[in-house]
Amino acid sequence: MGMRKKDKAMTVTAIVLAVITIALLVPFIYVSKYAYPWADDFSYGTDTRMVYLSTHSVIRTIGAALKSSVAVYKEWQGTYTSCFLMALQPAVWNIRLYHLTGMIMTLSMLGAYIVLGLVVFKRLWKMSFPGAVSIALLAYLISAERVIGIAEAFTWFNGAVHYTYMNSLMVFFVSMVALYVFGKSRDERKPFAKIVLTVLLCLLGVIAAGSNNVTTLTGMLVMFILGVAIMVLGEKGHKVDRFLAFLPMLIAYAAGFMVNMLSPGNRARGGTMGADIGHLNAVDIVVEAFKVCAMDIADKFSLELLAVLLGVGVIAWREFHRLGDKELRFSFGMPALVVFASYCLIAAMYCPMLAVESTSNDMHVVFVAATGMARTENVVYFNMALLMVFDVVYCLGWLYQKGFRVYSPLVGGLVAVVAVIICLFGIRTEMMTDKGQHYLTTTAIDNLKNGTAAYYGYQMEENTNRLMSEDSDVLVMPLGVNPNSLYPYDASDWIEGTRLFYQKDSVTYESEPYVFER
């Protein structure tokens, strides 16, 4: 009877968290209807839009996207998958489809986190379905709600697909690899099934590796760590078989990673942007990355994140206690090394920016250079929070396997209540000091209530109508508002690229434009 109550309680927890997640998503998805193409959306989508307008052929448009990706690979950057997706941004097909960007990006991230939770916590560590989903939802909520740049993460397609979506794809790929390697044994799968699954996962790995430098480097290091974990922490008698099953995906991802990093466009872009690539040696970059990592964790750690980690701990500890020795067979060995590896993984995410931007001995200047772009900081924070959640569960698993079996539903309930209080206090403090502008949902609600989202949408729609008219010389309105849910501060002036995208002779402001700062 007691076991049923525990399972029922965890089911209720998962349902409550699912309802909260949906409720928090609704205002943001609604405000996303005011999103319009911006900056690089135009430049990357120009060629494909011209093909689609002239042929209305989906296949030819996709072919144009592939051609465009090859050109960008040679001339600008090696992120071949991102460039392909950016060339097919929704406005290529229809301007109104762009309004779906916010929903696409948030749901892709949510889906990737749930898949990761089900694979790692349920399949590998034998937690219940509600327990695994609850941890995944908590990880998603703290990541999405405390995102650094909302528009860059979710409503500006070019920035969102390049970083948020591709990071989610990397998480999904790693999850699928873990499921394949640690799922059925090689002997349980039919030869044909092994070949098909291996080929599909290798293809997915190559696709996932064509992303931004932060994400593709993170994925490469995660795959390397996973390979080491298979050999060091794996069950005896299965290590070699599992590593052999894992090896093709590792090679495929590594190949995609090298294709990405060694593109001619990366070198060309470095020169074009005036970046002094190579002014630091590898040791200097790593040392600075470790320092920046410590500073950034301190900067991003919040009461809400603390509350989530406490909640994850309560759920994980209850799940381990429910499983017992017979079902919980994972060793959870070397927790200190796992936590250190997580820190190294976070630190590595700053290396691409430091290799290009760091030119000062002042750590404050270095920190700003490494963390100044919202797009990269979004994925750094997403992965930082995810790794913290993973480490909490892992360390508690180690503690349980070492014989610390004390469990009290009352204590667990009290810790959960404390976590809720801490979270509410953190939210209240944030609302008082910054009107909740660091939360995804409250920002969306604020932009809807004060009318800035609607007015932004009105101005963008009016400008779009002018640009889609038959006039060859177009005057557009400068934006009078900058709602955080929709306005991407990372991007250049939105007017750039519109002339080619809409095939105009000239596009100019009808009056002096406003200048916004974050």
C-alpha positions as CSV (number, residue, x, y, z in Angstrom):
1,M,0.0,0.0,0.0
2,G,2.8,2.4,0.9
3,M,4.5,1.8,-2.5
4,R,1.2,2.7,-4.3
5,K,1.0,6.0,-2.3
6,K,4.6,6.9,-3.3
7,D,3.9,6.1,-6.9
8,K,0.7,8.1,-6.8
9,A,2.5,11.0,-5.2
10,M,5.1,11.0,-7.9
11,T,2.5,10.8,-10.6
12,V,0.7,13.8,-9.1
13,T,4.0,15.7,-9.0
14,A,4.6,15.0,-12.7
15,I,1.1,16.1,-13.6
16,V,1.4,19.3,-11.6
17,L,4.8,20.1,-13.2
18,A,3.3,19.3,-16.7
19,V,0.4,21.7,-16.1
20,I,2.7,24.4,-14.8
21,T,5.0,24.0,-17.9
22,I,2.0,24.3,-20.3
23,A,0.5,27.2,-18.4
24,L,3.9,29.1,-18.5
25,L,4.3,28.3,-22.2
26,V,0.9,29.7,-23.3
27,P,1.6,33.5,-22.8
28,F,5.0,33.2,-24.6
29,I,3.6,31.2,-27.5
30,Y,0.8,33.8,-27.8
31,V,3.2,36.8,-27.8
32,S,5.3,35.0,-30.5
33,K,2.6,35.7,-33.0
34,Y,4.1,39.2,-33.2
35,A,7.5,37.9,-34.3
36,Y,8.8,38.9,-37.7
37,P,12.0,38.2,-39.7
38,W,15.0,40.2,-38.6
39,A,18.6,40.9,-39.8
40,D,20.3,37.6,-40.8
41,D,16.9,36.0,-41.5
42,F,16.9,38.1,-44.7
43,S,20.4,37.5,-45.9
44,Y,20.3,33.8,-45.4
45,G,16.8,33.4,-46.8
46,T,17.1,35.6,-49.9
47,D,18.2,33.0,-52.5
48,T,15.8,30.4,-51.3
49,R,12.9,32.8,-51.3
50,M,13.6,33.9,-54.8
51,V,13.6,30.2,-55.9
52,Y,10.4,29.5,-54.1
53,L,8.6,32.6,-55.5
54,S,9.6,31.8,-59.0
55,T,9.0,28.0,-59.0
56,H,6.8,27.3,-55.9
57,S,8.7,24.0,-55.8
58,V,9.6,22.7,-52.4
59,I,12.3,20.4,-53.8
60,R,14.0,23.2,-55.8
61,T,13.8,25.5,-52.7
62,I,15.5,22.8,-50.6
63,G,18.1,22.4,-53.4
64,A,18.7,26.2,-53.2
65,A,19.2,25.9,-49.5
66,L,21.8,23.2,-50.0
67,K,23.6,25.3,-52.6
68,S,23.5,28.3,-50.3
69,S,24.9,26.3,-47.4
70,V,27.8,25.2,-49.6
71,A,28.6,28.8,-50.5
72,V,28.4,29.9,-46.9
73,Y,30.6,27.0,-45.9
74,K,33.3,28.2,-48.3
75,E,33.0,31.9,-47.6
76,W,31.7,32.6,-44.1
77,Q,31.3,29.7,-41.6
78,G,31.4,25.9,-41.3
79,T,28.1,25.4,-39.5
80,Y,26.6,23.5,-42.4
81,T,23.4,22.3,-40.7
82,S,22.6,25.6,-39.2
83,C,23.1,27.4,-42.5
84,F,20.8,25.0,-44.3
85,L,18.1,25.5,-41.7
86,M,18.6,29.3,-41.7
87,A,18.2,29.3,-45.5
88,L,14.8,27.7,-45.0
89,Q,13.5,30.2,-42.4
90,P,9.7,30.2,-42.2
91,A,9.3,33.6,-44.1
92,V,10.8,32.0,-47.2
93,W,7.5,30.1,-47.6
94,N,5.1,32.6,-46.0
95,I,5.6,35.6,-43.7
96,R,2.9,34.3,-41.3
97,L,4.7,31.1,-40.8
98,Y,7.4,33.1,-39.0
99,H,5.0,33.6,-36.1
100,L,5.4,29.9,-35.3
101,T,9.1,30.3,-34.4
102,G,8.6,30.7,-30.7
103,M,6.5,27.6,-30.5
104,I,8.9,25.5,-32.6
105,M,11.9,26.5,-30.5
106,T,10.4,26.1,-27.1
107,L,8.8,22.7,-27.9
108,S,12.0,21.4,-29.5
109,M,13.9,22.2,-26.3
110,L,11.2,20.7,-24.1
111,G,11.0,17.5,-26.2
112,A,14.8,17.1,-26.1
113,Y,14.9,17.4,-22.3
114,I,12.0,14.9,-21.9
115,V,13.8,12.4,-24.2
116,L,17.0,12.9,-22.2
117,G,15.2,12.4,-18.9
118,L,13.5,9.2,-20.1
119,V,16.7,7.7,-21.5
120,V,19.1,8.6,-18.6
121,F,16.8,8.6,-15.6
122,K,14.2,6.0,-16.6
123,R,16.0,3.6,-19.0
124,L,19.5,3.7,-17.6
125,W,18.9,4.4,-13.9
126,K,15.5,2.7,-13.7
127,M,13.5,5.5,-12.3
128,S,9.7,5.6,-12.7
129,F,8.2,7.4,-15.7
130,P,6.7,10.2,-13.6
131,G,10.0,10.6,-11.7
132,A,12.1,10.9,-14.8
133,V,9.6,13.3,-16.5
134,S,9.5,15.4,-13.3
135,I,13.2,15.9,-13.3
136,A,13.2,16.7,-17.0
137,L,10.5,19.3,-16.6
138,L,12.3,21.0,-13.7
139,A,15.5,21.1,-15.8
140,Y,13.5,22.6,-18.7
141,L,11.7,25.2,-16.6
142,I,14.7,26.6,-14.9
143,S,16.6,26.7,-18.3
144,A,13.8,28.3,-20.4
145,E,12.4,30.7,-17.8
146,R,15.8,32.1,-16.8
147,V,17.1,32.4,-20.4
148,I,19.6,35.2,-21.0
149,G,18.2,36.6,-24.3
150,I,14.6,35.6,-25.0
151,A,14.3,36.7,-28.6
152,E,17.7,35.3,-29.4
153,A,16.7,32.0,-27.9
154,F,13.2,31.6,-29.2
155,T,11.6,34.2,-31.5
156,W,14.4,35.3,-33.8
157,F,14.7,32.3,-36.1
158,N,18.2,32.8,-37.3
159,G,19.6,33.0,-33.8
160,A,17.2,30.5,-32.3
161,V,17.7,27.8,-34.8
162,H,21.5,28.2,-34.8
163,Y,21.8,28.0,-31.0
164,T,18.7,26.8,-29.2
165,Y,17.4,24.3,-31.8
166,M,20.8,22.9,-32.6
167,N,21.7,22.6,-28.9
168,S,18.4,20.7,-28.4
169,L,19.3,18.5,-31.4
170,M,22.7,17.7,-29.8
171,V,20.9,16.7,-26.5
172,F,18.6,14.5,-28.5
173,F,21.4,12.9,-30.4
174,V,23.4,12.1,-27.3
175,S,20.2,10.7,-25.7
176,M,19.6,8.4,-28.7
177,V,23.2,7.2,-28.7
178,A,22.9,6.4,-25.0
179,L,19.6,4.5,-25.6
180,Y,21.2,2.5,-28.4
181,V,24.3,1.7,-26.5
182,F,22.8,0.9,-23.1
183,G,19.5,-0.4,-24.3
184,K,19.3,-3.9,-25.7
185,S,22.5,-5.8,-26.0
186,R,24.1,-6.3,-29.4
187,D,23.1,-10.0,-29.3
188,E,19.4,-9.1,-28.7
189,R,19.2,-7.0,-31.9
190,K,18.9,-8.5,-35.3
191,P,21.9,-7.8,-37.7
192,F,19.7,-5.7,-40.0
193,A,18.3,-3.7,-37.1
194,K,21.9,-3.0,-35.9
195,I,22.9,-1.7,-39.3
196,V,19.9,0.5,-39.8
197,L,20.1,2.0,-36.3
198,T,23.8,2.6,-36.6
199,V,23.5,4.3,-40.0
200,L,20.6,6.5,-38.8
201,L,22.4,7.5,-35.6
202,C,25.6,8.2,-37.6
203,L,23.6,10.4,-40.0
204,L,22.0,12.2,-37.0
205,G,25.5,12.7,-35.5
206,V,26.8,14.3,-38.7
207,I,23.7,16.6,-38.8
208,A,24.0,17.5,-35.2
209,A,27.7,18.4,-35.6
210,G,27.0,21.1,-38.1
211,S,26.0,23.6,-35.4
212,N,27.5,26.7,-33.7
213,N,31.0,26.3,-32.3
214,V,29.8,26.2,-28.6
215,T,27.3,23.4,-29.2
216,T,29.4,21.3,-31.6
217,L,32.4,21.5,-29.2
218,T,30.2,20.6,-26.3
219,G,28.8,17.6,-28.2
220,M,32.3,16.4,-29.1
221,L,33.4,16.5,-25.5
222,V,30.2,14.8,-24.3
223,M,30.7,12.0,-26.8
224,F,34.3,11.6,-25.7
225,I,33.3,11.5,-22.0
226,L,30.5,9.0,-22.8
227,G,33.1,6.8,-24.5
228,V,35.4,6.9,-21.5
229,A,32.4,6.3,-19.1
230,I,31.4,3.2,-21.1
231,M,34.9,1.7,-20.6
232,V,35.5,2.9,-17.0
233,L,32.0,2.7,-15.4
234,G,30.3,0.1,-17.6
235,E,29.3,-3.3,-16.4
236,K,31.9,-6.0,-16.7
237,G,31.3,-8.3,-19.7
238,H,29.5,-5.6,-21.6
239,K,32.2,-2.9,-21.9
240,V,33.7,-3.9,-25.2
241,D,30.4,-4.7,-26.9
242,R,29.0,-1.4,-25.9
243,F,32.0,0.6,-26.9
244,L,32.0,-1.1,-30.3
245,A,28.3,-0.2,-30.7
246,F,29.2,3.4,-29.7
247,L,32.3,3.8,-31.9
248,P,30.6,4.4,-35.3
249,M,28.5,7.3,-33.8
250,L,31.6,8.8,-32.2
251,I,33.5,8.6,-35.5
252,A,30.6,10.1,-37.4
253,Y,30.2,13.0,-35.0
254,A,33.9,13.6,-34.9
255,A,34.0,13.7,-38.7
256,G,31.2,16.3,-38.8
257,F,32.9,18.3,-36.1
258,M,36.2,18.4,-38.1
259,V,34.3,19.3,-41.3
260,N,32.7,22.2,-39.3
261,M,35.8,23.5,-37.7
262,L,38.1,23.2,-40.7
263,S,35.9,25.0,-43.2
264,P,37.4,27.7,-45.4
265,G,34.7,30.0,-44.3
266,N,35.8,30.0,-40.7
267,R,39.2,31.3,-41.7
268,A,37.7,33.9,-44.0
269,R,35.2,35.1,-41.4
270,G,38.0,35.5,-38.9
271,G,39.8,37.8,-41.2
272,T,36.6,39.6,-42.2
273,M,35.6,40.3,-38.6
274,G,39.1,41.5,-37.7
275,A,39.5,38.7,-35.2
276,D,43.0,38.1,-34.0
277,I,42.6,34.3,-34.0
278,G,45.6,32.5,-32.5
279,H,47.0,35.4,-30.3
280,L,46.6,33.1,-27.3
281,N,48.0,29.6,-27.0
282,A,45.8,26.7,-25.9
283,V,47.0,26.8,-22.3
284,D,46.1,30.5,-21.9
285,I,42.6,29.9,-23.4
286,V,41.9,27.0,-21.0
287,V,43.1,28.9,-18.0
288,E,40.9,31.9,-18.9
289,A,38.0,29.6,-19.6
290,F,38.2,28.0,-16.1
291,K,38.3,31.5,-14.5
292,V,35.4,32.8,-16.7
293,C,33.4,29.6,-15.8
294,A,33.7,30.2,-12.1
295,M,32.6,33.8,-12.5
296,D,29.7,33.0,-14.8
297,I,28.4,30.2,-12.5
298,A,28.4,32.7,-9.7
299,D,26.7,35.3,-11.9
300,K,24.0,32.9,-13.2
301,F,23.3,30.9,-10.1
302,S,20.0,32.0,-8.6
303,L,17.6,31.1,-5.8
304,E,15.3,29.6,-8.4
305,L,18.1,27.3,-9.6
306,L,18.8,26.3,-6.0
307,A,15.2,25.5,-5.5
308,V,15.1,23.3,-8.6
309,L,18.2,21.4,-7.6
310,L,16.6,20.8,-4.2
311,G,13.5,19.6,-5.9
312,V,15.5,17.3,-8.2
313,G,17.3,15.9,-5.1
314,V,14.0,15.1,-3.4
315,I,12.7,13.3,-6.4
316,A,15.9,11.4,-7.1
317,W,16.4,10.3,-3.5
318,R,12.8,9.0,-3.3
319,E,13.2,7.1,-6.6
320,F,16.5,5.5,-5.5
321,H,14.8,4.4,-2.2
322,R,11.9,2.9,-4.1
323,L,14.2,1.0,-6.5
324,G,16.4,-0.6,-3.8
325,D,19.5,-2.7,-4.4
326,K,18.0,-5.2,-6.8
327,E,16.9,-2.8,-9.4
328,L,19.4,0.0,-9.0
329,R,22.5,-1.6,-10.5
330,F,24.3,1.4,-11.8
331,S,27.5,2.0,-9.7
332,F,27.6,5.8,-9.8
333,G,31.3,5.6,-9.4
334,M,33.8,8.5,-9.0
335,P,31.3,11.3,-8.4
336,A,34.0,13.9,-7.8
337,L,35.5,13.2,-11.2
338,V,32.0,13.4,-12.8
339,V,31.4,16.8,-11.2
340,F,34.9,18.0,-12.2
341,A,34.2,16.8,-15.8
342,S,31.0,18.7,-15.8
343,Y,32.9,21.9,-14.7
344,C,35.4,21.3,-17.5
345,L,32.6,20.8,-20.0
346,I,31.1,24.2,-19.0
347,A,34.5,25.9,-19.1
348,A,35.1,24.5,-22.6
349,M,32.0,26.3,-23.9
350,Y,33.8,29.6,-23.4
351,C,36.8,28.6,-25.4
352,P,35.4,29.5,-28.9
353,M,34.7,33.1,-27.8
354,L,38.0,33.4,-25.9
355,A,40.0,32.2,-28.9
356,V,38.6,35.1,-30.9
357,E,37.6,37.9,-28.5
358,S,40.1,37.8,-25.5
359,T,42.7,40.5,-25.9
360,S,43.1,41.8,-22.3
361,N,44.8,40.8,-19.1
362,D,41.9,42.3,-17.2
363,M,39.6,39.4,-16.2
364,H,36.5,41.7,-16.1
365,V,37.2,42.6,-19.7
366,V,37.8,38.9,-20.6
367,F,34.6,37.9,-18.8
368,V,32.5,40.5,-20.8
369,A,34.1,39.4,-24.0
370,A,33.3,35.7,-23.3
371,T,29.8,36.2,-22.1
372,G,28.6,39.3,-24.0
373,M,26.6,37.6,-26.7
374,A,23.2,36.5,-25.6
375,R,23.0,33.7,-28.2
376,T,26.0,31.9,-26.9
377,E,25.2,32.6,-23.3
378,N,21.8,31.0,-23.8
379,V,23.2,27.6,-24.7
380,V,25.9,27.9,-22.0
381,Y,23.3,28.5,-19.4
382,F,21.0,25.7,-20.8
383,N,23.9,23.2,-20.6
384,M,25.1,24.6,-17.2
385,A,21.7,24.0,-15.6
386,L,21.3,20.6,-17.2
387,L,24.7,19.5,-16.0
388,M,23.9,20.7,-12.5
389,V,20.7,18.6,-12.5
390,F,22.6,15.6,-13.7
391,D,25.3,16.0,-11.1
392,V,22.9,16.2,-8.3
393,V,21.2,13.0,-9.3
394,Y,24.5,11.3,-9.9
395,C,26.0,12.2,-6.6
396,L,22.8,11.1,-4.7
397,G,23.0,7.8,-6.6
398,W,26.6,7.4,-5.4
399,L,25.6,8.2,-1.9
400,Y,22.8,5.6,-2.0
401,Q,25.1,3.0,-3.4
402,K,27.6,3.7,-0.6
403,G,25.0,2.5,1.9
404,F,23.4,5.8,3.0
405,R,19.8,4.6,2.9
406,V,18.1,7.0,5.3
407,Y,14.7,8.0,3.8
408,S,11.8,9.8,5.4
409,P,8.8,10.9,3.4
410,L,8.3,13.7,6.0
411,V,11.8,15.0,5.5
412,G,11.4,14.8,1.8
413,G,8.2,16.7,1.9
414,L,9.7,19.4,4.1
415,V,12.7,19.8,1.7
416,A,10.2,20.1,-1.2
417,V,8.3,22.8,0.7
418,V,11.5,24.7,1.5
419,A,12.4,24.5,-2.2
420,V,9.0,26.0,-3.2
421,I,9.5,28.8,-0.6
422,I,13.0,29.6,-1.9
423,C,11.7,29.6,-5.5
424,L,8.8,31.9,-4.6
425,F,11.1,34.2,-2.7
426,G,13.5,34.3,-5.6
427,I,10.7,35.1,-8.0
428,R,9.3,37.8,-5.7
429,T,12.7,39.4,-5.4
430,E,13.2,39.4,-9.2
431,M,9.8,40.9,-9.8
432,M,10.5,43.7,-7.3
433,T,14.0,44.5,-8.7
434,D,13.6,44.0,-12.4
435,K,9.9,43.5,-13.0
436,G,10.5,39.9,-14.0
437,Q,12.3,40.7,-17.2
438,H,14.6,37.7,-16.6
439,Y,11.7,35.3,-16.9
440,L,10.4,34.0,-20.1
441,T,6.7,34.0,-19.1
442,T,6.5,37.3,-17.0
443,T,8.3,39.1,-19.8
444,A,5.8,37.9,-22.4
445,I,2.9,38.9,-20.1
446,D,4.4,42.3,-19.5
447,N,5.0,42.9,-23.2
448,L,1.3,41.9,-23.8
449,K,-0.1,44.0,-20.9
450,N,1.9,47.2,-21.8
451,G,1.1,46.9,-25.5
452,T,4.7,46.9,-26.7
453,A,4.3,43.5,-28.3
454,A,1.2,44.5,-30.2
455,Y,2.7,47.8,-31.3
456,Y,5.9,46.1,-32.4
457,G,3.8,43.6,-34.4
458,Y,1.8,46.5,-35.9
459,Q,5.0,48.3,-37.0
460,M,6.6,45.2,-38.4
461,E,3.4,44.2,-40.3
462,E,3.2,47.7,-41.8
463,N,6.8,47.6,-42.8
464,T,6.4,44.2,-44.3
465,N,3.4,45.3,-46.3
466,R,5.4,48.2,-47.7
467,L,8.3,45.9,-48.5
468,M,5.9,43.5,-50.3
469,S,4.4,46.3,-52.4
470,E,5.3,46.9,-56.0
471,D,7.3,50.1,-55.1
472,S,11.0,49.8,-55.9
473,D,12.1,52.4,-53.4
474,V,10.6,51.8,-49.9
475,L,10.5,53.9,-46.8
476,V,10.0,52.0,-43.6
477,M,9.1,53.1,-40.1
478,P,11.8,52.9,-37.4
479,L,10.7,50.8,-34.5
480,G,9.3,52.7,-31.5
481,V,9.4,49.9,-29.0
482,N,11.7,47.0,-28.2
483,P,9.8,44.2,-26.3
484,N,12.3,41.8,-24.9
485,S,10.2,38.8,-26.1
486,L,10.6,39.8,-29.7
487,Y,13.5,42.3,-30.2
488,P,16.9,40.5,-30.7
489,Y,19.5,42.8,-29.3
490,D,22.3,40.6,-30.6
491,A,21.3,41.3,-34.2
492,S,22.2,44.2,-36.4
493,D,19.7,46.7,-37.6
494,W,16.7,44.8,-39.0
495,I,16.8,46.9,-42.2
496,E,20.0,45.2,-43.5
497,G,19.2,42.5,-46.0
498,T,15.6,43.6,-46.7
499,R,16.5,45.2,-50.1
500,L,17.6,41.9,-51.6
501,F,15.0,39.7,-49.7
502,Y,12.2,41.8,-51.1
503,Q,13.9,42.7,-54.4
504,K,13.9,46.5,-53.9
505,D,16.2,49.2,-55.3
506,S,16.4,50.9,-51.9
507,V,15.1,50.6,-48.4
508,T,15.5,53.5,-46.1
509,Y,14.0,54.8,-42.8
510,E,11.3,57.5,-43.2
511,S,12.7,59.2,-40.0
512,E,15.7,58.9,-37.6
513,P,15.6,55.4,-36.1
514,Y,15.5,54.7,-32.4
515,V,18.6,53.0,-30.8
516,F,17.9,50.4,-28.2
517,E,20.2,48.8,-25.6
518,R,19.6,45.8,-23.5
